[in-house]
Amino acid sequence: MKKNTLAYLALLVSISSNASTLESDVQNKLAPLEQLYLDLHQSPELSYHEKETAKKISAQLDKLGFEVTDNYGGYGVVGIFKNGNGPTIMIRTDTDGLPIIEQTNKSYASKVTTIDQHNNTVGVMHGCGHDIHMTSFIGTADQLVSRKKQWQGTLIMIAQPAEEVGAGAKAMLKQGLFEQFSKPDHVIGLHVSAGLEAGKVAIAPNYALASVDSVDITVKGKGGHGAYPHLTIDPVVIAARLVLALQTITSREVTPLEPSVLTVGSIHGGSKHNIISNEVKLQLTLRSYNSAVRDQQIAAIKRMSDGIAMSAGLEKHLYPEVKVHYEESIPSTINDTALAEQVKNSITKELGAENVLKADPVMAGEDFGLYGRTEQPVPITIFWLGGVDPEQYQKAQQTGETLPSLHSSLFAPDYPLTIKTGVRAMTAAALDLFNTKTVN
């Protein structure tokens, strides 16, 4: 009888131990995370204005026992949790929203409006999933603190502002992020995906996201009456020629083996039907992975702008002004191959191989890549976190329906499953990194 009793008690201990898995622990704490998500979703703030969002993240980290530094690199937050000797792992989230009027018709949809830098009233929405990122970030911090007996080292959690304008990572690094605090051995992050079903993640083994440059071109001309075009040099015609010519940079100048995107996103000129104006303004975005391609794009834009102006008969002082917004430029994000493989293996153990996919590089940009481009480079890896309701995803696969993309006013992730998966994936990856001395 005694032997049977001991066996029964052992079984109970085993069952109790198995129930205390990461999945069940995250599930048990999902309700407050969902409330945090809804709060963040309904109170988004634009880049450079994340003051209240930062306070919320700071309070959450402080409650978990982190040493918190506020207002870092703008409204950035740095949380440090020291737990003995071991590696230093940094986990990053971003905090800013977008100037979008939400049209999801969800009961929790953002109704926030604000005045932008041009004095226009705009809606504000977390249309890029930063609310998911922040919630997963806090959930991960909570899980790692509650599991502090399972790892040793220093955990750095940073909530970065101004990602959408490519400025936040620069500002935090410029203020001395890696000098003032422990320089990390590894940096990991996640980004919600609007093209992947919730419950899954995808990781690129090398190139993950593209470099991004914003370019303004002011096309000059000699204005006049629309009835006497021969007495003018029409900047609208010059701009039209330039828009078409620019398309040949990718198609005829950049090797087809190198990704390259050049998009003219905005063109403005003129004021009335019968007036030939003095100038037209163009706004472009450039995308590539290779820095040599980026340089080639910019050089070709300047050469074509000058050449077309000259062929139109403009004097040199009226050649187009080409301005590259280097302060907003960001390099491509390149995952460290060894780190990406280790993160993939860790997440696979937690989620199962069927839920961990290989991601192809995308031409979207992310300033996360800057954390790996310091004077002494740090291995970085960012992975995609599926956000689409599985039923909606499967239906779209069957019908060919186009799903709302990131930055869409209709983007509405399946937040409970997405958050749960994000916390499990990030926690599993961090725990393994803390318990691995080197990445081979």
Secondary structure, 3 states (H helix, E strand, C coil): CHHHHHHHHHHHHHHHHHHCCHHHHHHHCHHHHHHHHHHHHHCCCCCCCCHHHHHHHHHHHHHCCCEEEEEECCCEEEEEEEECCCCEEEEEEECCCECCCCCCCCCCCCCCEEECCCCCEEECECCCCHHHHHHHHHHHHHHHHHCHHHCCEEEEEEEECCCCCCCHHHHHHHHCHHHHCCCCCEEEEEEEEEEEECCCEEECCCEEEEEEEEEEEEEECECEECCCHHHCECHHHHHHHHHHHHHHHHHHHCCCCCCEEEEEEEEEECCCCCEECCEEEEEEEEEECCHHHHHHHHHHHHHHHHHHHHHCCCCHHHCCEEEECCCCCECCEECCHHHHHHHHHHHHHHHCHHHEEECCCCCCECHHHHHHCCCCCCCEEEEEEEEECHHHHHHHHHHCCCCCCCCCCCCCCCHHHHHHHHHHHHHHHHHHHHCCCCCC
